[in-house]
Every structure is written in structure tokens, then in C-alpha cells.
Amino acid sequence: MTENADPGAAASSADETQTIYTAYEIDFMLNLRRTEAAEITREQIGIRSAPEQAADFVSAAVAAGLRARGKVEQSADGQWLLGREGQIVAGTLTSANRWLGMALAQGGAMRMAFLVAAEQSVLMLTQDELDTFLVTALASPDQVPQAVTDIARAFLAQAPGNTVSLRRCDAGDPATTTQLMLHVEDDGAWKVGHEPLTEEDVLQVSDISSEQVLPVVAELWADGVSAAPHA
């Protein structure tokens, strides 16, 4: 995948502050404040805790690593205290009310990114490696549609066969996921897969242009609506 289709690079146009966290470090922060939103975040971005028999060792190693990087401090009574950056990341992950997963598929390769919003705080987590995430802060939820659209357009323009799959979850109905898919046919035509599902339980397919991607993504993010472009 080219640099222009890099979710982290696109999001950095909103805020140049980026940092890398491992999956175990994110798990550590999620465990500091156990909430329903934290559990949904864990499920949405696929975070798994260490095996029970190694949990204490992993937790100690992660805490030591975060402390060495200046991300946490330990109080006199032994409690772990997050620094300002960690407070923003952990606060957003554990109090989120909206999630958007994004998968960029090119042949057998796939890259994942996740947008997590807690009111006006928005983070983009881009899968850097198998167990590592590049975390980027966006200035506001209003920037999400444009950031996602920039990534989707750049990726789809690279080659026929490329696909961008989106799934949105809302705290008001965490059991329901709204799906949307963007794809480039072999002849270069752009298609959108959208709800409602067909009788075969698959997304309906409609034509879409590059210019129509932004309003479709904006409707998905803002209203949880997966639909064909409006005429």
C-alpha cells in the first residue's frame, strides 16, 4: 500500500501528534477503568488480554515499559498514574460512544484502522504491525468523514480490485453494526455495497463516483445510515 493510502498519514493532517502503543499497552489502559464502553472498544478493535497464567508478568512488563517511555508514573501508594497523553487515550477508549472500523483490502493483504469517538475526542488507531497501533488524535468528530474519505479515495485509486470495508457501531445499540463497502471493479468502475441486505443476506451494490464518497461516508458516521448515493 502506498503512503497516500496510509490511514495514519491521512489522519495526521488533522493533528500531527502520533504515538505507537502495543496491543498489551492498550489492554493495560482499558483495564485501568472497566466500563461498558471499554469492553465495546476492546471488542471493536480486537484487543485480547494476555493468557491468565502470564497476566501478572505481562502487566508488570507493560507498566515498566510505559514508565520508561514517560507514559505513566507510580504514586507513593503504588497506583499507576497516566500522563496527559495517556489520559486522553485511555479516557477516549473507556468512555467512547461511537466506533468506526475500516479495512483496506488489496489482494490477500489487509490493513485495519479504527476510529473511536467519545463526544468531541476522537482517536484513529491504525494497525502498524500485528500487535502494534499508531494512535493519532483528530481535532473533532467533524473531521472523521473527510479523513476516512481521503484514505478511501487514495486506496481505491491505486488499483482495480481494491476494497474498503467500513462498519459503524454506536453505544446506543452496541449489538447492531452498520456496514458499508467501497470497491473498484476490473474496468475501473467504483461501486458501493450498502444496506439493506438482500434476500441472500449480502449488501446491495450501487454505482458511486469519487465525488460521492464523502457524503456517503458522512451519512454513515453521523447518522449510522448505509445507503446508495443520493441522486
Protein Blocks (a to p, Z undefined) as FASTA:
>chain_A
ZZklgmklmmmmmomcdcdddfklmmmmmmmpccfklmmmmmmnopacddfklmmmmmmm
mmmmmmmnopaccdfkopacddfklmmmmmmmmmccbdcdddddehjbccddddddehja
ccddddfblmbccddddfbfklmmmmmmmmmmmmmmmpghiacddddddfklmmbccddd
ddddfkopacdddddddfkopacdddddfklmmmmmmmmmmnopacdddZZ
